[in-house]
Amino acid sequence: MPSHVQDRLAAIITEIDHTGQADVLRLTVLKKWFEYHPKRLRAFGLWVAERAAARGEGAEGEAAELFATARTLLTERPLSEPRPGWTAAETLHRRLAAFQNTVQYIRGTPVRIIRNRNLLLVEEGLALYLGQRTRPTDGYRLAADDCEHYDSRYGTNLNGPARERVAALLGFVATVEAQEGQET
């Protein structure tokens, strides 16, 4: 039986199908879901990092090297290692943060310059996995960053390619809840 969160995510997909877009704030339902079971946040961070690392094809230079390292650590592990090594994950996280550590001041406010969005998602996902960010709001923000898409007709919201990302998120939630059901 689908959970309340699964129903809400399915409703977002239906809204995108009918209207072409949905408000990214509808993903706030994930905050309570992360709160309910604290291990979900770490698993979600790892899941997003894996997916973002897989989307890094076509990068060049240092970004390509970082994607290759991330893919090796996150997606090319032997089955005997269900989670990436802690030290390797910390090292990669530090390298990713250093790669995109340029700050520009705009009207007196520091703004971090992001050169590659998918590398940022890997970095943020690893921060959740490593426990550097532990609030349910951090998980929601990562989900919003991963799913949202810019379209000139709707702005930055859940539209276009966001539908597939929300569907993948629904699959992740269903899988985690099924695993938790088997453990109890």
C-alpha positions as CSV (number, residue, x, y, z in Angstrom):
1,M,0.0,0.0,0.0
2,P,1.5,3.4,-1.0
3,S,2.3,5.7,1.8
4,H,1.1,9.3,2.1
5,V,4.4,10.6,0.7
6,Q,4.2,8.2,-2.3
7,D,0.6,9.5,-3.0
8,R,1.8,13.1,-2.8
9,L,4.7,12.5,-5.1
10,A,2.4,10.7,-7.6
11,A,0.1,13.7,-7.4
12,I,3.0,16.0,-8.4
13,I,3.7,13.8,-11.4
14,T,0.0,13.9,-12.4
15,E,0.0,17.7,-12.0
16,I,3.1,18.0,-14.3
17,D,1.3,15.8,-16.8
18,H,-1.9,17.9,-16.8
19,T,-0.5,21.5,-16.4
20,G,3.1,21.2,-17.6
21,Q,4.5,22.2,-14.2
22,A,4.2,22.0,-10.4
23,D,5.4,24.1,-7.6
24,V,8.8,22.9,-6.2
25,L,7.4,23.6,-2.7
26,R,5.2,20.6,-3.1
27,L,8.3,18.5,-2.3
28,T,8.2,19.8,1.3
29,V,6.3,16.6,2.1
30,L,9.8,15.0,2.2
31,K,10.7,16.9,5.4
32,K,8.4,14.8,7.6
33,W,9.4,11.7,5.7
34,F,13.1,12.3,6.6
35,E,12.2,13.2,10.2
36,Y,10.3,9.9,10.7
37,H,13.3,7.7,10.1
38,P,16.7,9.5,10.4
39,K,18.6,6.9,8.3
40,R,16.6,7.9,5.3
41,L,18.5,11.2,5.0
42,R,21.9,9.6,4.6
43,A,20.5,7.0,2.1
44,F,18.9,9.8,0.1
45,G,22.1,11.9,0.0
46,L,24.0,8.8,-1.4
47,W,21.2,8.1,-3.9
48,V,21.3,11.7,-5.3
49,A,25.1,11.7,-5.4
50,E,25.1,8.5,-7.4
51,R,22.6,9.8,-9.9
52,A,24.3,13.1,-10.3
53,A,27.7,11.4,-10.8
54,A,26.2,9.3,-13.6
55,R,25.0,12.4,-15.4
56,G,28.5,13.8,-15.6
57,E,29.2,12.6,-19.2
58,G,30.8,15.2,-21.4
59,A,32.6,17.2,-18.7
60,E,36.2,18.2,-19.4
61,G,39.3,18.9,-17.5
62,E,39.2,18.7,-13.7
63,A,35.4,18.3,-13.7
64,A,35.8,15.2,-15.8
65,E,38.3,13.8,-13.3
66,L,36.0,14.6,-10.4
67,F,33.1,12.8,-12.2
68,A,35.3,9.8,-12.9
69,T,36.3,9.6,-9.2
70,A,32.7,10.0,-8.1
71,R,31.4,7.3,-10.4
72,T,34.2,4.9,-9.2
73,L,33.4,5.6,-5.6
74,L,29.6,5.7,-5.9
75,T,28.5,3.5,-8.7
76,E,31.3,1.1,-9.5
77,R,31.6,-0.6,-6.1
78,P,31.7,-4.4,-5.7
79,L,28.5,-5.9,-4.4
80,S,30.4,-6.7,-1.2
81,E,30.6,-3.0,-0.4
82,P,27.0,-1.7,-0.2
83,R,28.2,1.8,0.9
84,P,31.3,3.8,-0.2
85,G,34.2,4.0,2.1
86,W,34.0,6.8,4.6
87,T,37.5,8.2,4.1
88,A,37.2,8.1,0.3
89,A,33.8,9.9,0.5
90,E,35.3,12.6,2.8
91,T,38.2,13.1,0.5
92,L,36.0,13.4,-2.6
93,H,33.7,15.8,-0.8
94,R,36.6,18.1,0.1
95,R,37.9,18.0,-3.5
96,L,34.4,18.9,-4.8
97,A,34.0,21.8,-2.4
98,A,37.5,23.1,-3.3
99,F,36.7,22.8,-7.1
100,Q,33.8,25.1,-6.8
101,N,35.1,27.4,-4.0
102,T,35.1,30.6,-6.0
103,V,33.2,33.4,-4.2
104,Q,32.2,36.6,-6.0
105,Y,30.7,39.6,-4.1
106,I,27.6,41.0,-5.6
107,R,26.3,44.1,-3.9
108,G,28.4,43.3,-0.9
109,T,26.9,39.7,-0.6
110,P,29.2,36.7,-1.1
111,V,27.9,34.4,-3.8
112,R,29.4,31.0,-4.5
113,I,30.1,30.5,-8.2
114,I,29.0,27.0,-9.3
115,R,30.7,25.7,-12.4
116,N,28.9,22.4,-12.6
117,R,25.5,21.8,-11.2
118,N,25.8,18.0,-11.1
119,L,29.1,18.2,-9.2
120,L,27.3,20.4,-6.7
121,L,24.6,17.7,-6.3
122,V,27.3,15.1,-5.7
123,E,28.9,17.4,-3.1
124,E,25.6,18.1,-1.3
125,G,24.6,14.4,-1.5
126,L,27.9,13.4,0.1
127,A,27.4,16.0,2.8
128,L,24.2,14.3,3.8
129,Y,25.7,10.8,3.6
130,L,28.7,11.9,5.8
131,G,26.4,13.5,8.3
132,Q,27.7,17.0,7.7
133,R,24.1,18.1,7.1
134,T,21.5,16.4,9.3
135,R,18.3,18.4,9.1
136,P,15.3,17.1,7.2
137,T,15.2,20.6,5.5
138,D,18.6,19.8,4.0
139,G,17.2,16.7,2.4
140,Y,14.2,18.6,1.0
141,R,16.5,21.3,-0.4
142,L,18.7,18.6,-2.1
143,A,15.5,17.0,-3.6
144,A,14.4,20.4,-4.9
145,D,17.8,21.2,-6.3
146,D,17.9,17.8,-8.0
147,C,14.4,17.9,-9.4
148,E,13.8,21.5,-10.4
149,H,14.2,22.6,-14.0
150,Y,14.2,26.0,-15.7
151,D,11.7,26.5,-18.5
152,S,11.1,30.1,-19.8
153,R,7.3,29.4,-19.7
154,Y,7.2,28.4,-16.0
155,G,10.5,29.7,-14.5
156,T,12.4,27.4,-12.2
157,N,10.0,24.8,-11.0
158,L,9.0,21.1,-11.5
159,N,8.5,21.0,-15.3
160,G,9.8,19.1,-18.3
161,P,12.7,16.8,-17.3
162,A,11.7,17.3,-13.6
163,R,8.8,14.9,-14.2
164,E,11.3,12.0,-14.7
165,R,13.3,13.1,-11.6
166,V,10.2,13.2,-9.4
167,A,9.2,9.8,-10.8
168,A,12.7,8.5,-9.8
169,L,12.3,10.1,-6.4
170,L,8.9,8.3,-6.0
171,G,10.7,5.0,-6.8
172,F,13.4,5.7,-4.2
173,V,10.8,6.4,-1.5
174,A,8.9,3.3,-2.4
175,T,12.0,1.2,-2.3
176,V,13.2,2.6,1.1
177,E,9.7,2.1,2.6
178,A,9.6,-1.5,1.3
179,Q,13.0,-2.2,2.8
180,E,11.9,-0.8,6.1
181,G,8.8,-2.9,6.0
182,Q,10.9,-6.0,5.6
183,E,13.1,-5.1,8.5
184,T,10.2,-4.8,10.9
